[in-house]
Amino acid sequence: VYTIQADKIKTPIQKTMYGIFFEDINQAADGGVYAELIKNRSFEFNMPLMGWDEQKKDGGDGRLEVINRATERPENAHFIKAYVTSETGSFGLENEGFRGGTGIKEGETYSFSVMARQNDGNVKLNIELHGDNDAIIGKAELSPTDKEWNRYSVKFSSSATAKKAKVFVWLSGKGVIDLDMISMFPEHTWKNRPGGLRADLVQKLADIKPGFLRFPGGCIVEGRELNTRYQWKKSIGDIDKRTNIINRWNTEFAHRPAPDYYQTFGLGFMEYFMTAEDIGASPLPILNCGMACEFNTSEMVPLDKLDPYLQDALDLIEFANGDASTQWGKLRTDLGHPAPFNLKMIGVGNEQWGPQYIDRWKIFTKAIKAKYPDVKIVSALGPFPKGPEFDLLNKTFRSLGADILDEHYYASPKWFRDNARRYDNYDRKGPKIFAGEYAAQSVQTGSPLNKNNWECALAEAAFMTGLERNADVVNMASYAPLFAHVDGWQWTPDLIWFDNLKSYGTPSYYVQQLFSLNKGTDVVPLTLNNESVAGQEGCFATASLDKNTNELIIKFVNTGATAQPVSFKINGGAYQKKANVITLHSDRGDTENSLENPKTISPVESTMAVNGKLVNTTIEAYTVQVIRLKNK
Ligand code: AHR
């Protein structure tokens, strides 16, 4: 018999408890949630024509020149000068899209745009979408007129769906034309914002009702070298002025034969802040602290040269929270968002370690706290939490009175089950914990064979009961990584998978969602023989009150192979006779969801008769169950 003290609040659960970790890895941004359909739209990849092919048909002829105007436009140096030399036939460009083609949906409206300048003659653009069997499934025409750079756009719809359509830009009429920023977006994006984000993917985030959104990573914050670190100031404003860089994850794990994974920053800091606001999440930006990725070059900025990095952090806080009388608050206002973003926390460095991190952390913390004493600082505790590096950081940051410590765990399902008590005996007076990156690894961390299977998700659920039970210490938690393209990933497991058209949540996604939607407001004690339930007979549990809905919420995880008859004796409260139950279950640990079967493991809702203050039930093997009891 499990005992629940529903009349004894143990600790409040922070609104931030379950959140999202976003990083542009696995094609998460470009080719993923950023809905741009043209690869290398500004010809700024290292090979400026990467993603593009010159095309000729029906006797059409001409040539393309890549022009470099770096002195004039260092942030967008290249454009294309196209010479159309034939009166008849077709000459032009084909774009390969992302991961072998462009996802096009029947009936969707597409918005094609280009920066163009007529040099000589009157060259017209004919846009064509080719679907399966090379059938034309959409077309449009544009007639640029100006001899100066101008933006031209046209909308058209598609008559068929194709996962890997081809996009052709045919040029007709003898002459010379300059082209840049060749772009195509679906009209239906998240909140229908022009040039916006893929609605199905952001909806999946919104459906978690996350408490926070951490961005932009991950290792891409650091860069392989300092030169390719994430610089937020270069990610805002006009998209043709956001300098492209090669993605830090471009060559990882050798799944990627060509260096074609870039960051265009179309999804930049303004978009991150707005998305966080849209989905009700607190923004948590992580900034580079003067250190490149310690798994790569380990480049470091000398301590006396950190000023530009510090300034970026201070300016970011002003950008998020300042009013229009401040320099950066005015910029946010000018970008269309007069209201502040209400930034309350900022990360200094991602997954750093060593004394060199501590030195830089001290300088950042002093500067940020001097100007913004209420902004909480998230401090890294390095990679997987064990060994001398973790111990040094943990001890130092505790002695320096750090606000929030970011622990990462990529480990076996067994580790997650065994560590459900990890925080039971943590220092209650020290810094708060952010379980900033975690995911159970079915094979081992870094293995491309890792699966997003039910055994892993169950183990994460078991561990999460321990996070929630210790909500006085653990204030935030996020699974990582978040997104992966089925045809272009570097890292597995991941929470949400997608192709060019569709997406699905893994079993881990539904665990995250279940915990987030059912977290309640306050933890109450749930014990077995006066002990927390963390592994006895393979069972894990936690209970909370939801003061807003006046409910008692029990979360029970049975990781074992046999069903468990359980009785909950509830002290306090008076409950209605019917409880709502939400169950995640599979008979097998190796069950996975997929694009074809996206909901093999997904929540099933039911009701259960409740006998006053004694709840008798059986929790099936391999099951996560939430029981919600409404007070009378
Ligand atoms: O989530 C993938 C990577 O794991 C992150 O970029 C990094 O912080 C960690 O090592």
Boltz pocket constraint, residues with backbone or C-beta under 6 A from the ligand:
constraints:
  - pocket:
      binder: B
      contacts: [[A, 23], [A, 25], [A, 217], [A, 218], [A, 219], [A, 220], [A, 350], [A, 351], [A, 383], [A, 437], [A, 480], [A, 481], [A, 491]]
      max_distance: 6.0
